[in-house]
């Protein structure tokens, strides 16, 4: 079951043309996975202390049909 959260597009993730491209999308990937881990009490603030481990991206799949503008909220989904 995916973890779903809404967020508003942030200008600081934008490319030089003012729209959010692949670089910004990768920031959102980090954000949604961090939120997901925190909701299951496995956030990057507790993993090293409790388990002596951390997490790193090993694979990702991004489909970006067009750059993201600021016309409305983004729906972020993560599967772990």
C-alpha positions, 0 to 999 in steps of 0.5 A: 500500500502506498504512502500518499501525501500532498505538498505544495510546489516549492520554488527553491526546487526549480530549474533555471527556467523557474519550473521544477524539473528532474532535479526538483523531483528527486528532492520530492522523492527524498521528502516523501520517503523521509515522511514515510519512514517517520510515520512507521518510526524508522526515520533517519533520526532513529535508524542509526541509534536503534539498528546501526543502519541507515537507508539509501536509494538503490533504485528509483523510477520517475516519469516526468511528462512535463515540468511542474509549475505552481498551479496546485498541490503535488500528490507524492506517493512512496512504496517501501 
